[in-house]
Amino acid sequence: MPIAMMSIGSRHRVKMVKGNDVARKRLATMGFVEGAEVTVIAHSAGNYILGVCDSRVAVDQDLAMRILV
């Protein structure tokens, strides 16, 4: 299931990151790698604030659909 479909406050582990090499590298530098725990903190108008690796990261709808949990 893509992280974009998770409810606020839910926690899951990243199972896979889809996309081309550029998108996967960008997400990996933000901490979205297999096994990382992700928490949805907030979402509004297609933008998501996610907790990963003890930090908060903002991603848009396109990137949120590439992160599978």
C-alpha positions as CSV (number, residue, x, y, z in Angstrom):
1,M,0.0,0.0,0.0
2,P,1.4,3.5,-0.8
3,I,2.1,5.7,2.1
4,A,-0.3,8.2,0.6
5,M,-3.2,5.9,1.7
6,M,-2.1,5.7,5.3
7,S,-4.1,7.6,8.0
8,I,-2.6,10.3,10.2
9,G,-0.7,8.9,13.1
10,S,-0.2,5.4,11.6
11,R,3.2,3.8,11.6
12,H,4.5,1.3,9.1
13,R,7.8,0.0,7.8
14,V,8.9,0.8,4.2
15,K,8.8,-2.4,2.1
16,M,9.8,-0.9,-1.3
17,V,10.4,2.4,-3.1
18,K,9.2,2.5,-6.7
19,G,10.3,4.8,-9.5
20,N,13.3,5.6,-11.6
21,D,16.8,5.9,-10.2
22,V,16.5,9.7,-9.6
23,A,13.3,9.4,-7.5
24,R,14.6,6.4,-5.5
25,K,17.9,8.2,-4.7
26,R,16.1,11.3,-3.7
27,L,13.8,9.4,-1.3
28,A,16.8,7.3,0.0
29,T,18.6,10.5,0.9
30,M,15.6,11.6,2.9
31,G,15.6,8.2,4.8
32,F,13.0,6.2,2.9
33,V,14.8,2.9,2.6
34,E,13.6,-0.6,3.1
35,G,12.9,-1.3,6.8
36,A,12.7,2.3,7.8
37,E,9.8,3.2,10.1
38,V,7.5,5.9,8.8
39,T,4.8,7.9,10.5
40,V,2.2,10.1,8.8
41,I,2.2,13.3,10.8
42,A,-0.1,15.4,8.6
43,H,-1.4,15.8,5.0
44,S,-3.1,18.6,3.2
45,A,-3.7,19.4,-0.4
46,G,-1.6,16.5,-1.7
47,N,1.4,17.3,0.5
48,Y,2.5,15.0,3.3
49,I,4.6,15.5,6.4
50,L,6.2,12.3,7.4
51,G,8.3,11.2,10.3
52,V,11.3,9.1,9.3
53,C,14.7,8.6,10.9
54,D,14.0,10.9,13.8
55,S,13.1,13.8,11.5
56,R,10.2,15.3,9.7
57,V,10.1,15.4,5.9
58,A,7.7,16.9,3.5
59,V,6.8,15.1,0.2
60,D,4.3,15.7,-2.5
61,Q,1.6,13.3,-3.6
62,D,3.8,11.9,-6.5
63,L,6.6,10.9,-4.1
64,A,4.2,9.6,-1.5
65,M,2.7,7.2,-4.0
66,R,6.2,5.7,-4.7
67,I,6.8,4.7,-1.1
68,L,5.2,1.3,-0.4
69,V,4.6,0.1,3.2
